[in-house]
């Protein structure tokens, strides 16, 4: 059966317990498992339209990663490895050994690491405006961000501190994700962005589709081109959007995904 034919499906939402963390998941369709990992600040809800499109032919799993959406918080500050191991435990709970994997932005970090460490489990990989590798300039800022955060907090009692803090992170660091993070997720954010996953790219052996928004200012197109040059069996598709094609042009993104899955007789 060629993917893309219209098949009726049901959509199920539920909470499951993964290592003591209440985890929200939505499952739709039947067939080969297809796992979607959302970006930082995202959730399963942000991928609903794409999930509905793909679930006509696939069994599509989307979950709220710990610290996001309706799922519980991680018990301590996590790094990318912790999130990857959580995803593996999630898949194990459904007895899923092989699957298509899609990661967007932060979810791309997890997907890159998982595909590099467990190449026999991922049938095909899709990276959408993914984070992970760090060009020299980006690597510098992300390396010093924990120190910057500690330094900036020294001035917390000064008048106008909150305004200065927001300006600093938005226009100097060019990231407000740290500002929005609360509690354990603040240190989690610092741990996640400090890891350079460049060395993982050449270890990815599965056929990979790299999808990028031409106007993406969060993870710029040059990052996508860099990944394309490092992942051996990869194709780069550029779409007319910003950082979130699943929200801006979900139909176009879904079509590119299905075309990729159909390629080479899959």
C-alpha positions in Angstrom: 0.0 0.0 0.0 1.3 3.4 -1.0 1.2 6.0 1.8 -1.1 8.9 1.0 -4.4 7.0 0.3 -7.3 8.0 2.5 -8.1 5.5 5.3 -10.4 6.1 8.2 -8.9 6.1 11.6 -9.6 6.9 15.3 -7.7 9.2 17.6 -7.1 8.3 21.2 -5.9 10.6 24.0 -4.8 9.4 27.4 -2.3 9.7 30.2 0.3 7.0 30.9 2.9 6.6 33.6 6.5 6.6 32.4 8.9 6.2 35.3 6.6 8.0 37.6 5.9 10.9 35.2 2.3 11.5 34.2 2.6 11.6 30.4 0.0 12.9 27.9 -0.1 11.1 24.6 -2.3 11.1 21.5 -2.4 8.1 19.2 -4.1 8.0 15.8 -4.3 5.6 12.9 -2.9 2.2 12.3 0.1 0.7 10.5 3.8 1.4 10.9 4.5 3.5 14.1 5.4 7.1 13.5 6.7 9.1 16.5 6.6 13.0 16.6 8.7 14.9 19.2 7.7 18.5 19.6 10.0 21.5 20.1 10.8 23.5 23.2 7.6 25.1 24.5 5.5 23.0 22.1 3.1 20.1 22.8 1.2 17.3 21.2 -1.6 19.8 20.4 0.7 21.9 18.2 1.1 18.9 15.9 -2.6 17.9 15.7 -3.1 18.8 12.1 -0.1 17.0 10.9 -0.9 14.0 13.0 -4.4 13.9 11.5 -3.0 13.9 8.0 -0.4 11.2 8.7 -2.8 9.0 10.7 -4.7 8.1 7.5 -1.9 5.6 6.8 0.3 5.3 9.9 0.0 4.8 13.6 1.1 8.2 14.8 2.2 8.8 18.3 2.6 12.3 19.7 3.4 12.9 23.4 3.9 15.9 25.6 7.5 15.6 26.7 8.2 16.1 30.5 7.9 19.7 31.4 5.6 20.6 28.5 1.9 20.6 27.7 -0.1 18.3 30.0 2.8 16.1 31.1 4.5 16.3 34.5 7.9 17.8 35.2 11.1 15.9 35.1 12.2 15.0 38.7 15.5 17.0 38.3 17.1 19.1 35.6 17.4 16.9 32.5 19.8 16.9 29.6 19.2 15.5 26.0 20.3 12.0 27.1 17.7 12.0 29.8 15.0 12.9 27.3 16.2 10.3 24.9 16.1 7.6 27.5 12.6 8.7 28.4 11.5 8.4 24.8 12.9 4.9 24.6 11.0 4.0 27.8 7.8 5.5 26.2 8.3 3.4 23.1 9.0 0.3 25.2 5.7 0.8 27.0 4.0 0.2 23.7 6.4 -2.6 22.7 7.5 -0.5 19.6 10.9 -1.6 18.3 11.1 0.1 14.9 9.4 3.3 13.8 9.6 6.5 11.7 10.9 9.4 13.8 10.3 13.1 13.4 11.8 15.7 15.7 11.1 19.5 15.5 13.6 22.0 17.0 14.3 20.7 20.6 12.7 17.4 19.6 15.2 17.3 16.8 18.0 17.2 19.4 16.5 14.1 20.9 15.9 12.5 17.5 19.5 13.1 16.4 20.9 11.5 19.5 18.5 8.6 19.4 19.2 7.9 15.7 22.9 8.1 16.2 22.9 5.7 19.2 20.2 3.3 18.1 20.4 3.2 14.2 18.6 -0.1 14.0 15.4 1.2 15.6 14.7 4.2 13.3 13.4 3.3 9.9 13.6 6.8 8.5 14.4 10.1 10.2 12.7 13.5 9.7 14.3 16.7 11.2 12.2 19.8 11.0 14.0 23.1 11.8 16.1 21.1 14.2 18.4 22.3 16.9 21.5 20.4 18.0 24.7 21.2 16.1 26.3 24.4 17.1 28.2 26.6 14.6 31.1 28.6 16.2 29.2 31.8 17.1 26.2 29.9 18.5 28.4 27.5 20.4 30.1 30.4 22.2 26.8 31.9 23.4 25.4 28.6 24.5 28.6 27.7 26.3 28.6 30.9 28.4 24.8 31.2 28.9 24.8 29.5 32.3 27.5 32.0 33.5 25.6 34.9 32.0 22.4 33.8 33.7 24.2 33.8 37.1 25.8 37.2 36.4 22.6 38.9 35.3 20.8 37.6 38.5 23.2 39.7 40.6 21.3 42.8 39.5 17.8 41.4 40.4 17.2 44.1 43.1 17.9 47.0 40.7 15.0 49.1 39.5 14.0 48.2 36.0 15.8 44.8 36.2 13.0 42.8 34.6 12.9 45.1 31.6 16.7 44.9 31.2 16.7 41.1 31.6 14.1 40.7 28.9 15.9 43.0 26.5 19.2 41.3 27.2 17.9 37.8 26.4 15.7 38.8 23.5 18.1 41.0 21.6 21.6 40.1 22.8 21.3 36.3 23.4 18.3 36.2 20.9 16.4 33.6 23.0 13.4 34.1 25.4 13.0 30.4 26.1 15.1 30.8 29.2 13.0 33.7 30.4 9.8 31.7 30.0 11.2 28.5 31.7 10.1 28.0 35.3 11.6 25.9 38.2 13.4 22.8 37.2 13.0 23.7 33.5 15.3 26.7 33.7 18.4 24.5 34.4 17.0 21.9 32.0 17.1 24.5 29.3 20.7 25.4 30.1 21.7 21.7 30.1 19.9 21.0 26.8 21.3 23.9 24.8 24.9 23.5 26.1 25.3 20.2 24.3 26.8 20.3 20.8 25.4 17.3 18.8 27.6 17.9 15.7 29.5 14.7 16.3 26.3 12.7 16.2 25.4 13.7 12.7 27.9 11.5 10.9 26.8 8.6 13.0 23.3 8.8 11.5 23.0 6.1 8.8 19.3 6.0 8.2 17.7 7.9 5.2 16.9 11.4 6.5 14.7 14.2 5.4 15.7 17.7 6.6 12.8 20.2 6.4 13.5 23.9 6.9 11.7 27.1 6.9 13.3 29.6 4.5 12.6 32.5 6.9 13.5 30.6 10.2 15.3 33.0 12.5 15.4 30.7 15.5 17.4 27.9 13.8 18.5 29.6 10.6 18.6 27.8 7.2 22.4 27.6 7.3 22.0 25.2 10.2 19.9 23.0 8.0 22.4 23.1 5.2 25.1 22.2 7.7 23.2 19.1 8.9 22.6 18.1 5.2 26.3 18.2 4.6 27.1 16.0 7.7 24.3 13.4 7.5 25.3 11.0 4.7 21.9 9.9 3.4 20.0 13.1 3.7 17.8 15.4 1.6 17.1 19.1 2.4 13.7 20.5 1.6 13.1 24.3 2.1 9.6 25.5 2.7 8.2 29.1 2.5 7.7 29.6 6.2 9.4 30.5 9.5 10.3 28.1 12.4 7.0 26.2 12.7 5.9 24.7 9.4 3.5 22.3 11.3 1.6 25.4 12.4 2.1 27.7 9.4 1.7 25.2 6.4 0.7 21.8 7.9 -0.6 20.5 4.6 2.6 21.2 2.7 4.7 19.7 5.5 2.5 16.6 5.6 2.8 16.2 1.9 6.6 16.4 2.0 6.7 13.8 4.8 4.5 11.3 2.8 6.5 11.8 -0.3 9.7 11.0 1.6 8.2 7.9 3.2 7.0 6.7 -0.2 10.4 7.2 -1.7 12.5 4.1 -2.6 9.5 1.9 -2.4 8.6 2.4 1.3 
